[in-house]
Amino acid sequence: MHLFYQPKISLGHLPEDESRHAVKVLRLEPGDEIAIADGAGGLYQAKVKENDPRHCTFKITQIVNTPPRDFSIHLAIAPTKNIDRIEWMLEKCIEMGVEAISFIQCKTSERKSINMDRLEKVAISAMKQSLQSRIPLLNAIAPYSDFIMKRKEKQKFIAHADETAPVPLINLATAKGQYLVVIGPEGDFTPEELDLSNQEGFNKVSLGPNRYALKPQDW
């Protein structure tokens, strides 16, 4: 069954781009069954009513609500110079069910801006491909200090290159919590940024002993 995205399910029709795909590409006819996700945990079984390529209407036949998990993950990351790597990361985060993703601008960041419209489209596509009904909250890029000083999560972690071998994240995170994990830019955090995170109650952690390999196109 084909999965579509409509955040305003009460409208009773698919958005224009989804309508066009349903009618022009998939050739759906009235009576064909489809599934619709609203991005907030709602999954709807439906049947096509009118196969208009600009305004494909549907009739809901079943509603399945996916409750939120008993824990939440918020990832904050400085966008890399190669935007393809950020898009790949976003896809993986959605597949894993991450609840929120924020982008931060650090002193050594090589990328100062990010196309949120493009990332929202990547997120929608990843949600549909992984057959999920939730899209994480995506927050536009913000200065590091502004972001760090506004956090309310109870478990806050900062991961960075450190020869002192900090404690692995998995050993510090306790079950059923609200987790925030901050990851810096290619040039890592500055000492001042690390001091600020310490003042704001962040725990320094390691993501593991290995250096993660780049994809072939990054060589």
C-alpha positions in Angstrom: 0.0 0.0 0.0 1.3 3.5 -0.9 2.0 5.9 2.0 1.3 9.6 1.6 1.8 12.7 3.8 -0.9 15.1 4.8 -0.3 17.0 8.0 -3.8 18.5 7.7 -5.8 15.3 7.5 -9.1 17.0 8.2 -9.0 18.6 4.7 -9.9 15.3 3.2 -7.5 15.6 0.3 -3.8 15.1 -0.4 -1.5 18.1 -0.9 -1.0 19.0 -4.6 2.4 17.4 -4.9 1.2 14.2 -3.3 -2.0 14.3 -5.4 0.1 14.6 -8.6 2.3 11.7 -7.6 -0.8 9.5 -6.7 -2.6 10.2 -10.0 0.0 10.9 -12.6 2.8 8.5 -11.4 1.0 5.7 -9.5 -2.2 5.9 -11.6 -4.5 5.4 -8.6 -8.2 5.2 -9.3 -11.2 5.8 -7.1 -11.6 2.9 -4.6 -7.8 2.2 -4.5 -6.5 1.8 -0.9 -3.8 4.2 0.4 -2.2 5.0 3.7 -1.7 8.5 5.0 0.7 9.8 7.7 0.2 13.1 9.4 3.7 13.4 10.7 2.5 13.5 14.3 1.9 9.8 15.0 -1.4 9.4 13.1 -1.6 6.7 10.4 -4.8 6.5 8.4 -6.0 3.8 6.1 -8.1 5.4 3.3 -9.6 4.9 -0.1 -9.3 7.3 -3.0 -12.6 9.2 -3.8 -11.7 11.5 -6.6 -8.4 11.1 -8.5 -7.8 14.7 -9.4 -4.0 15.3 -9.9 -4.3 18.6 -8.1 -6.8 17.7 -5.4 -6.9 13.9 -4.8 -9.7 13.3 -2.2 -9.9 10.3 0.1 -12.2 8.6 2.6 -10.7 7.4 5.9 -11.5 3.8 6.7 -9.3 3.2 9.7 -7.2 5.3 12.1 -4.1 4.0 13.9 -2.4 6.4 16.4 1.2 5.7 17.3 1.8 6.9 20.9 5.1 8.7 21.7 7.9 6.7 23.1 8.6 6.7 26.9 11.9 8.5 26.2 12.9 11.2 23.7 16.1 12.0 21.8 17.1 15.5 20.7 20.2 15.8 18.5 21.9 19.1 18.0 24.6 19.2 15.3 26.8 21.7 13.5 26.1 21.2 9.8 29.0 19.9 7.8 30.5 21.5 4.8 29.2 18.7 2.6 25.4 19.0 2.9 24.9 15.4 1.5 26.2 14.1 4.8 23.6 16.1 6.8 20.8 14.8 4.6 22.1 11.2 5.1 22.2 11.8 8.8 18.6 13.2 8.8 17.4 10.1 7.0 19.0 7.8 9.5 17.7 9.8 12.5 14.1 9.5 11.2 14.5 5.8 10.6 15.6 5.5 14.3 12.7 7.7 15.5 14.7 10.7 16.8 12.2 13.2 18.1 14.0 16.5 17.4 17.0 17.8 15.4 18.5 21.2 15.8 21.3 22.8 13.9 23.9 25.0 15.6 26.5 27.4 14.4 29.8 27.1 16.2 32.9 29.3 16.0 34.7 26.8 13.8 31.7 25.8 11.7 32.4 25.7 8.0 28.7 26.0 7.0 26.9 29.1 8.3 23.4 28.5 6.8 21.2 25.6 5.9 18.2 25.2 3.5 15.4 24.1 5.9 12.8 23.7 3.1 15.1 21.2 1.4 15.6 19.3 4.7 11.9 19.2 5.4 11.4 17.5 2.0 14.2 15.0 2.8 12.5 14.3 6.2 9.1 13.7 4.6 10.6 11.4 2.0 12.5 9.5 4.7 9.4 9.1 6.9 7.4 7.6 4.0 10.2 5.3 2.9 10.6 3.9 6.4 6.8 3.6 6.8 6.6 5.8 9.8 4.0 8.3 11.0 6.2 10.8 12.8 8.5 13.5 11.5 11.0 15.0 14.0 10.9 18.6 15.0 13.4 20.4 12.8 14.9 23.6 14.3 16.7 26.2 12.1 20.3 26.9 12.6 21.1 29.0 15.8 24.2 30.4 17.4 25.8 27.8 19.7 25.6 29.9 22.8 22.0 30.8 22.3 21.1 27.2 21.9 23.1 25.8 24.8 21.6 28.3 27.3 18.0 27.6 26.5 17.9 23.8 27.1 15.4 22.2 29.5 16.3 18.5 28.9 17.2 16.6 32.0 20.1 14.6 30.5 22.4 16.8 28.4 25.5 15.5 26.7 28.2 17.0 24.5 30.4 14.7 22.3 33.7 15.9 20.9 37.2 14.9 20.1 39.0 14.5 23.4 42.2 12.6 24.3 41.1 12.2 27.9 38.7 9.5 26.8 35.4 10.6 28.3 32.8 8.1 29.5 30.8 6.5 26.6 27.4 8.0 26.2 25.7 4.6 26.6 27.2 4.4 30.1 25.8 7.7 31.3 22.3 7.9 29.8 19.7 6.5 32.1 16.5 4.8 31.0 13.3 6.6 30.0 14.8 10.1 29.9 14.8 13.2 27.8 18.2 13.2 26.1 20.0 16.0 24.3 23.2 15.1 22.5 25.3 18.0 21.0 27.8 17.3 18.2 30.2 19.9 16.9 31.7 20.9 13.6 34.6 19.5 11.7 37.0 21.8 13.6 35.5 20.7 16.9 34.3 22.9 19.8 36.5 25.8 21.1 37.6 25.7 24.7 35.2 28.6 25.4 32.3 26.6 23.9 33.2 23.6 26.1 33.4 25.7 29.2 29.9 27.1 28.5 28.4 23.6 28.1 30.0 22.6 31.4 28.5 25.7 33.1 25.1 24.7 31.6 25.2 21.2 33.0 26.3 19.2 30.0 28.2 16.0 30.5 31.2 15.3 28.3 30.8 11.9 26.5 32.4 9.7 23.9 30.5 8.1 21.0 32.9 5.3 20.9 36.7 4.5 20.4 36.6 4.4 16.6 37.0 7.1 14.0 34.0 6.8 11.7 34.8 6.2 8.1 33.7 8.7 5.4 31.6 7.6 2.5 33.5 7.1 -0.8 32.3 10.5 -2.2 33.8 12.3 0.8 37.4 10.9 0.2 
